[in-house]
């Protein structure tokens, strides 16, 4: 097993036109009988089922250790297959894959979140997996909702392009020791959240009520705050126009963004999740929004007695509304010359024991239904509470349009710098959301036209 961690530098901007061109090239290659070149990287081959395969981890560095363990077990069970591991930082992964689709060098297997599926499948890069799953020992053992989620995200044709491995969920982590000292109630409502953020802030003592995510990955958490407060339950209205710039969402984002520097550290404007959660673990900050993935880091830093991780606050109606979190999974790239061995690895990694191992490390909900019954979930309170919130009827999920090929670009590389301007007071929340809405409506109209 070879281990390497890559950083690919500045992420390339991908416009709808580029995505559309990729889709056209992929279709052209298919029609002409692609021999292994061009968009998508070629048709590949089944191979012998032995030899070497390459796996790209879409969260390199964060998940490297657990993948080393899974790969070691796989190679022990399959001594005639060698897995080369390449860890790529989550913020660089899509750009790396997009470059390889057009220029060559794709791996056999790679991590593929639901938010990436449409872009990769539109370029003809992923192998359809429905038939393989039907004949697999995994058939009937994967969470049906997760399977349907990745199918819906794949481009609208209902094809399975990724085997789900885990589901994440938004969590509000709060310092129970600081809340008790201040005489504050648990922040289960948005009103209680804002009140606590104010009361726990004492800038003279470098104490803050909240840490806001202003860097990479900021938009999903901003959306959670918007829809959670407004109570709007659909991303599109009856006319298929986005609700992101609904007046109630605009008002909610204004209130959320106003937290910056008033009750948060100034450095938050550039913080990604790693910096934000590390800051919360070591400082005197009352609350942080992240997801299940950081739970184990908080336990290492604080133990289990100084914090809790609870579902997102409920709104005035008593209902919880939050945006969907992309299901993570494993995709088989069409250009692989050893698809049989690559599929064996996917099957092994999402089997009961290995899927449980991965998700215990990641602190996420397993896709394998047998793994979902393991004892560690009952001990990991945020995971247990998240599962309950998603299943007891108390939570409504606003489904984000992962199926739009340009969704990832619009919601990340184009929106994150614009949201920073909102935090800094250089752009209004309304202007930011109006601009984003215009682009989303255009992308949705283009997708609808292409789908007929």
ZIURNOR-V434913 format. One record per backbone hydrogen bond with DSSP energy under -0.5 kcal/mol. NH is the residue of the N-H (numbers start at 1). CO is the residue of the C=O. Records with the same first field share a line. If there is no record, write none. Layout:
NH: CO, CO
This chain:
2: 83
4: 85
6: 87
15: 13
19: 15
20: 16
21: 17
22: 18
23: 19
24: 20
25: 21
26: 22
27: 23
28: 24
29: 25
30: 26
31: 27
32: 28
33: 30
34: 29
41: 38, 101
42: 39
45: 336
51: 80
53: 82
55: 84
56: 109
57: 55, 86
58: 56
60: 57, 88
62: 59, 60
63: 59
67: 63
68: 64
69: 65
70: 66
71: 67
72: 68
73: 69
74: 70
75: 71
76: 72
77: 73
78: 74
81: 78
82: 51
84: 53, 82
85: 2, 83
86: 55
87: 4
88: 57, 86
89: 6
92: 89
93: 89
94: 90
96: 92
97: 93
98: 94
99: 95
100: 96
101: 97
102: 98
103: 99
104: 100
108: 54
109: 54
110: 331
111: 56
112: 329
114: 327
116: 113
117: 113
118: 114, 402
120: 116
121: 117
122: 118
123: 119
124: 121
125: 120
127: 332
129: 160
133: 129
134: 130
135: 131
136: 133
139: 136
141: 138
143: 367
147: 143
148: 144
149: 145
150: 146
151: 147
152: 148
153: 149
154: 150, 151
155: 152
156: 151
158: 151
161: 159
163: 330
164: 162
165: 328
166: 328
167: 365
171: 290
172: 310
173: 171, 288
174: 308
175: 286
176: 174, 306
177: 306
179: 175
180: 176
181: 177
182: 178
183: 179, 180
184: 179
188: 186
190: 314
193: 189
194: 190
195: 191
196: 192
197: 193
198: 194
199: 195
200: 196
201: 198
202: 200, 207
205: 202
206: 203
207: 202
208: 284
209: 263
210: 263
211: 287
214: 212, 268
215: 271
218: 215
221: 217
222: 218
223: 219
224: 220
225: 221
226: 222
227: 223
228: 224
229: 225
230: 226
231: 227
237: 241
240: 237
243: 235
246: 243
249: 246
250: 246
251: 247
252: 248
253: 249
254: 250
255: 251
256: 252
257: 253
258: 254
259: 256
260: 257
262: 259
263: 259
264: 259
268: 265
269: 266
270: 267
271: 268
276: 272
277: 273
278: 274
279: 275
280: 276
281: 277
282: 278
283: 279
286: 208
287: 209
288: 173
289: 211
290: 171, 288
292: 169
294: 291
295: 292
298: 294
299: 295
300: 296
301: 297
302: 298
303: 299
308: 174
310: 172, 308
314: 188
315: 319
318: 315
320: 394
321: 319
322: 396
324: 398
328: 166
330: 163
331: 110
333: 108, 331
334: 125
336: 333
339: 45
340: 46
342: 338
343: 339
344: 340
345: 341
346: 342
347: 343
348: 344
349: 345
350: 346
351: 348
355: 351
356: 352
357: 353
358: 354
359: 355
360: 356
361: 357
362: 358
363: 359
364: 359
365: 167
366: 364
367: 165
369: 141, 367
372: 368
373: 370
374: 371
377: 374
378: 374, 375
379: 375
380: 376
381: 379
383: 380
384: 380
385: 381
386: 382
387: 383
388: 384
389: 385
390: 386
391: 387, 388
392: 388
395: 389
396: 320
398: 322, 396
399: 397
400: 398
402: 400
404: 401
407: 404
410: 406
411: 407
412: 408
413: 408
414: 409
416: 412
418: 414
419: 415
420: 416
421: 417
422: 418
423: 419
424: 420
425: 422
426: 421
427: 421
432: 428
433: 429
434: 430
435: 431
436: 432
437: 433
438: 434
439: 435
440: 436
441: 437
442: 438
443: 439
444: 440
445: 441
446: 442
447: 443
448: 444
449: 445
450: 446
451: 447
452: 448, 449
